[in-house]
Amino acid sequence: MKILALEREREGLTAQDFAPYLKAEAQRLWELVQAGIVRETYFDRDQHTAVLMLECDDADAARSALATLPLVQAGLISFDLIPLVAYSGFARLFAAATKPSD
């Protein structure tokens, strides 16, 4: 299952709060990429927070994987998780048009 993870930073933090964890954070994220759990990694352009696409069995598995990140463990960030399913709109709209005629 694809799961979109949106980072949320704890309020009132500064760059200095994050600095001691950044190398370990990047290392752990790389490990999750290599394991096939994190498939895509982005930053939100306006807020500079992480946007991750994960491939996991379910949201609980994604939550467990993200809990291994040093910034999560330190309580500096958390993630909102959005489980995704395939878009079904095309089938609803066009299935009747592709049925063979009797």
C-alpha positions as CSV (number, residue, x, y, z in Angstrom):
1,M,0.0,0.0,0.0
2,K,1.2,3.5,-0.8
3,I,1.2,5.9,2.1
4,L,1.8,9.6,1.9
5,A,3.6,10.9,5.0
6,L,3.6,14.6,5.7
7,E,6.0,15.9,8.3
8,R,4.8,18.2,11.1
9,E,7.4,20.0,13.2
10,R,6.8,20.8,16.8
11,E,6.2,24.5,17.2
12,G,8.8,26.9,18.5
13,L,11.9,25.0,17.3
14,T,15.0,26.4,15.7
15,A,17.5,25.0,13.3
16,Q,19.8,24.5,16.2
17,D,17.3,22.1,17.8
18,F,17.5,19.9,14.7
19,A,21.3,20.2,14.0
20,P,22.5,17.4,16.3
21,Y,20.2,14.8,14.6
22,L,20.5,15.6,10.9
23,K,23.3,13.3,9.9
24,A,21.7,10.4,11.7
25,E,18.3,11.3,10.2
26,A,19.7,11.2,6.7
27,Q,21.4,7.9,7.4
28,R,18.2,6.3,8.7
29,L,16.1,7.7,5.9
30,W,18.7,6.2,3.4
31,E,18.3,2.8,5.1
32,L,14.5,3.0,4.7
33,V,15.0,3.9,1.1
34,Q,17.4,0.9,0.6
35,A,14.8,-1.3,2.3
36,G,12.2,-0.3,-0.2
37,I,10.0,1.3,2.5
38,V,10.5,4.9,1.6
39,R,10.0,5.2,-2.2
40,E,10.1,9.0,-2.7
41,T,11.4,11.9,-0.6
42,Y,10.6,15.6,-1.1
43,F,10.4,18.8,0.8
44,D,7.4,21.0,0.8
45,R,8.6,24.1,-1.0
46,D,6.9,26.6,1.2
47,Q,7.3,25.0,4.7
48,H,10.5,23.0,4.0
49,T,9.0,19.9,5.7
50,A,9.4,16.4,4.5
51,V,6.9,14.7,2.2
52,L,7.5,11.0,1.9
53,M,5.9,8.3,-0.2
54,L,6.1,4.9,1.6
55,E,5.3,1.4,0.5
56,C,4.1,-0.6,3.5
57,D,1.4,-3.2,4.3
58,D,-0.6,-0.6,6.2
59,A,-0.5,2.7,8.1
60,D,0.6,0.9,11.3
61,A,3.7,-0.5,9.5
62,A,4.4,3.0,8.0
63,R,4.1,4.6,11.5
64,S,6.5,2.0,12.9
65,A,9.1,2.6,10.2
66,L,8.9,6.4,10.7
67,A,9.2,6.0,14.4
68,T,12.8,4.8,13.8
69,L,13.8,8.2,12.5
70,P,16.0,10.2,15.0
71,L,13.9,13.4,14.7
72,V,10.7,11.4,15.5
73,Q,12.4,9.7,18.4
74,A,13.6,13.1,19.8
75,G,10.0,14.4,19.6
76,L,11.0,17.2,17.1
77,I,8.7,16.0,14.3
78,S,5.8,13.7,13.7
79,F,4.0,12.6,10.5
80,D,0.4,12.7,9.3
81,L,-0.2,9.6,7.3
82,I,-2.5,9.3,4.3
83,P,-3.1,5.8,3.0
84,L,-3.7,5.9,-0.8
85,V,-5.7,3.7,-3.1
86,A,-5.7,3.6,-6.9
87,Y,-7.9,6.2,-8.6
88,S,-11.2,4.6,-9.7
89,G,-12.7,7.5,-11.5
90,F,-11.8,6.4,-15.0
91,A,-13.6,3.1,-14.6
92,R,-16.7,4.8,-13.3
93,L,-16.7,7.3,-16.1
94,F,-15.6,5.2,-19.1
95,A,-16.5,1.5,-18.3
96,A,-19.9,1.8,-20.0
97,A,-18.3,3.2,-23.1
98,T,-15.9,0.2,-23.5
99,K,-18.5,-2.6,-23.0
100,P,-19.0,-4.6,-26.1
101,S,-22.4,-4.2,-27.7
102,D,-24.8,-7.1,-27.9
